[in-house]
Every structure is written in structure tokens, then in C-alpha cells.
Amino acid sequence: MQEAMTSNIDNAPDFEKTNQEFDRAIARCRQVYAAKLQDYGAAWRLMRPSSVTDQILIKADRIRTLETTGDALVSDESILDGFIAIVNYGIIALIQLEHGFASGKDMSPADALAEYDRLMGDTRSLMLRKNHDYNEAWRKMRVSSYTDLILMKLMRTKEIEDNHGATSVSEGVDANYQDMINYAIFGIIKLTE
């Protein structure tokens, strides 16, 4: 009986390790987001949420192509870079959902960074709750599965957008963006461990 208990303890999920890995991945994404704010400001404020969804789709399709063919003829953007872009565009999408799109840059880099931190905090919190309930199942998955799940979430999001946000029983667009962000962060963790 003691052996069985020890074995279960040895196989227990290490949630603290996940928290640390998640925070490192978030920091990596935030650094890219902050650097782009320095270069361009919050120019993305012009984008409607549906355009941000399409931008995420472009990144996810490119990742899938790289995973499938291994060939990149145009850009030196890696799969890791693609997941970082999905995380950052996912946060941008959440900002656009909350604030609506603008006719110009109406958000300072400091405000855009504060919004990033707030919404990433909410998304991280969701991941922690789901990770507990699913017992770290993401660790058993392939990186390519994260890509496929992101693409599925994109198709769902596009359907909801095409239906003007109406759903019968499904989560809203915001929940789909949060899931995409979290799957992309799992990909970042797996690709950098």
C-alpha cells in the first residue's frame, strides 16, 4: 500500500513548475509586444476584432504549414515566433473586444501594456483553473495538436463573428481567444524546454 501511495505522489502534477514555465513564456511574449509598441505604437487599434481573428488565422496556418512541410520560402519566422505572435494578437483581440476599434492610435504604449498585463492575468488565471481540472493533460499532447486546436478555435470564432456574436450554448469569442492564447503558450513552453 505504501508503494502505491509513493508512486502516486511521484506522478503527481507539478503545478508550480507549470506556473513558472507559463510566466517565462508570458514574459517572452510581453517583451516582443512591448518592443513592437515602441516601433509602431498601438497601430492595431484600427483593426476590427474580425481582422485580428484573420491575422491569428494567418499565423496558425503558417505554423501548420511549417509543421507539415518543414519549408519556409519567404520568412525566417519560426514556429516559436508564430506562437508568440498568436499570444500577442490574442491579447490585442481581447483589447479590441473590450474597447472597440478606433479610427487612430488612441492608446498610449503604456496604456496598451497595462491592458496586456490585465488581460494576460485573466487568461493566466483561466489556464491555472483549467490546468487543475484537466490534470496537466497538455503535457501529454503534441505541439502540432495545439496548432490544430487553435485552428479549430479560430473556425469557431469566425462562425460566431459571422453570426454577429450570437451563440446558443457556446462560449463567446473572448473565451475562444483565451483558449488560443493558452494553447500557444503551451506550444512555447514545449518548444523552449
C-alpha positions as CSV (number, residue, x, y, z in Angstrom):
1,M,0.0,0.0,0.0
2,Q,2.8,2.4,0.8
3,E,4.4,1.7,-2.6
4,A,1.2,2.7,-4.4
5,M,1.0,6.0,-2.4
6,T,4.6,6.8,-3.2
7,S,4.1,6.0,-6.9
8,N,1.0,8.3,-7.0
9,I,3.0,11.1,-5.3
10,D,5.8,10.7,-7.8
11,N,3.4,11.0,-10.7
12,A,1.5,14.0,-9.2
13,P,1.4,17.0,-11.5
14,D,3.9,19.8,-10.7
15,F,1.6,22.8,-10.9
16,E,4.3,25.1,-9.6
17,K,6.6,24.1,-12.5
18,T,3.8,24.9,-14.9
19,N,3.2,28.3,-13.2
20,Q,6.9,29.2,-13.6
21,E,7.1,28.0,-17.2
22,F,3.9,29.9,-18.0
23,D,5.3,33.0,-16.5
24,R,8.5,32.7,-18.5
25,A,6.5,32.2,-21.7
26,I,4.4,35.3,-20.9
27,A,7.5,37.4,-20.2
28,R,8.9,36.4,-23.6
29,C,5.7,37.3,-25.4
30,R,5.3,40.6,-23.4
31,Q,8.9,41.6,-24.4
32,V,8.0,41.2,-28.1
33,Y,4.7,43.1,-27.6
34,A,6.5,45.9,-25.8
35,A,9.2,46.2,-28.5
36,K,6.5,46.4,-31.2
37,L,4.7,49.1,-29.2
38,Q,8.0,51.1,-29.3
39,D,8.3,50.6,-33.0
40,Y,4.6,51.1,-34.1
41,G,2.6,52.3,-31.1
42,A,-0.8,50.8,-30.8
43,A,-1.5,51.0,-34.6
44,W,-3.5,47.8,-34.3
45,R,-6.3,49.9,-32.6
46,L,-7.6,50.4,-36.1
47,M,-8.3,46.7,-36.6
48,R,-11.8,45.3,-36.1
49,P,-11.9,42.1,-34.0
50,S,-12.7,40.0,-37.1
51,S,-9.5,41.3,-38.7
52,V,-7.5,40.3,-35.7
53,T,-9.0,36.9,-35.9
54,D,-7.9,36.6,-39.5
55,Q,-4.4,37.7,-38.5
56,I,-4.3,34.9,-35.9
57,L,-5.5,32.6,-38.7
58,I,-2.6,33.6,-40.9
59,K,-0.1,32.8,-38.1
60,A,-1.7,29.5,-37.3
61,D,-1.9,28.4,-40.9
62,R,1.8,29.3,-41.3
63,I,2.7,27.2,-38.3
64,R,0.7,24.3,-39.6
65,T,2.5,24.6,-43.0
66,L,5.9,24.6,-41.3
67,E,4.9,21.6,-39.2
68,T,3.7,19.7,-42.2
69,T,6.3,20.6,-44.8
70,G,9.2,22.0,-42.9
71,D,9.8,24.5,-45.6
72,A,9.8,28.3,-45.2
73,L,10.4,30.1,-48.5
74,V,9.6,33.7,-47.6
75,S,10.2,34.4,-43.9
76,D,12.6,33.4,-41.2
77,E,9.8,33.4,-38.7
78,S,9.9,30.1,-36.7
79,I,7.1,28.1,-35.2
80,L,8.1,29.6,-31.9
81,D,7.8,33.1,-33.3
82,G,4.4,32.1,-34.7
83,F,3.1,31.0,-31.3
84,I,4.4,34.3,-29.7
85,A,2.5,36.2,-32.4
86,I,-0.7,34.3,-31.7
87,V,-0.4,35.1,-28.0
88,N,0.1,38.8,-28.7
89,Y,-2.6,39.0,-31.3
90,G,-4.9,37.1,-28.9
91,I,-4.4,39.8,-26.3
92,I,-4.9,42.5,-28.9
93,A,-8.2,40.8,-29.9
94,L,-9.4,40.9,-26.3
95,I,-8.5,44.6,-26.0
96,Q,-10.4,45.3,-29.2
97,L,-13.4,43.3,-27.9
98,E,-13.5,45.4,-24.8
99,H,-12.7,48.8,-26.2
100,G,-13.9,48.5,-29.8
101,F,-11.8,49.6,-32.7
102,A,-10.6,53.1,-33.2
103,S,-10.1,55.5,-36.1
104,G,-6.5,56.1,-35.0
105,K,-3.9,55.4,-32.3
106,D,-5.9,56.3,-29.2
107,M,-4.0,54.3,-26.7
108,S,-0.5,55.1,-25.5
109,P,2.1,52.3,-25.3
110,A,2.0,52.5,-21.5
111,D,-1.8,52.0,-21.6
112,A,-1.6,49.2,-24.2
113,L,1.0,47.5,-21.9
114,A,-1.2,47.9,-18.9
115,E,-4.1,46.3,-20.8
116,Y,-1.9,43.5,-21.9
117,D,-0.9,42.8,-18.3
118,R,-4.5,42.9,-17.0
119,L,-5.9,40.6,-19.8
120,M,-3.0,38.3,-19.6
121,G,-3.6,38.0,-15.9
122,D,-7.2,37.0,-16.6
123,T,-6.1,34.5,-19.2
124,R,-3.4,33.0,-17.0
125,S,-5.9,32.6,-14.2
126,L,-8.2,30.7,-16.6
127,M,-5.3,28.4,-17.5
128,L,-4.5,27.7,-13.9
129,R,-8.1,26.6,-13.2
130,K,-8.3,24.5,-16.4
131,N,-4.9,23.0,-15.8
132,H,-6.0,21.9,-12.4
133,D,-9.2,20.3,-13.7
134,Y,-7.5,18.6,-16.6
135,N,-4.5,17.5,-14.5
136,E,-1.9,18.9,-16.9
137,A,-3.1,16.9,-19.9
138,W,-1.4,19.5,-22.2
139,R,1.9,18.0,-21.3
140,K,0.9,14.7,-23.0
141,M,0.0,16.4,-26.2
142,R,2.0,17.1,-29.3
143,V,2.8,20.7,-30.3
144,S,1.0,20.1,-33.6
145,S,-2.2,19.4,-31.6
146,Y,-2.0,22.8,-30.1
147,T,-1.9,24.2,-33.7
148,D,-4.9,22.2,-34.7
149,L,-6.8,23.3,-31.6
150,I,-6.0,26.9,-32.3
151,L,-7.2,26.5,-35.8
152,M,-10.5,24.9,-34.6
153,K,-11.0,27.7,-32.1
154,L,-10.4,30.2,-35.0
155,M,-13.1,28.5,-37.1
156,R,-15.5,28.7,-34.1
157,T,-14.6,32.3,-33.6
158,K,-15.2,33.2,-37.2
159,E,-18.6,31.4,-37.1
160,I,-19.6,33.4,-34.0
161,E,-18.4,36.7,-35.7
162,D,-20.3,35.9,-38.8
163,N,-23.4,35.3,-36.7
164,H,-22.8,38.8,-35.1
165,G,-21.8,37.3,-31.8
166,A,-24.9,35.2,-31.3
167,T,-24.5,31.7,-29.7
168,S,-27.0,29.2,-28.4
169,V,-24.9,27.3,-25.9
170,S,-21.3,28.1,-26.7
171,E,-18.8,30.3,-25.0
172,G,-18.2,33.7,-26.5
173,V,-15.4,34.9,-28.7
174,D,-13.4,36.1,-25.7
175,A,-13.2,32.6,-24.3
176,N,-12.0,31.3,-27.6
177,Y,-9.3,33.9,-27.8
178,Q,-8.2,33.0,-24.2
179,D,-8.0,29.3,-25.2
180,M,-5.9,30.2,-28.3
181,I,-3.5,32.2,-26.1
182,N,-3.2,29.3,-23.7
183,Y,-2.6,26.7,-26.3
184,A,0.0,28.9,-27.9
185,I,1.7,29.4,-24.5
186,F,1.8,25.6,-24.1
187,G,3.4,25.4,-27.5
188,I,6.0,28.0,-26.4
189,I,6.7,26.0,-23.3
190,K,7.1,22.7,-25.2
191,L,9.4,24.3,-27.8
192,T,11.7,26.0,-25.2
193,E,12.0,23.3,-22.6
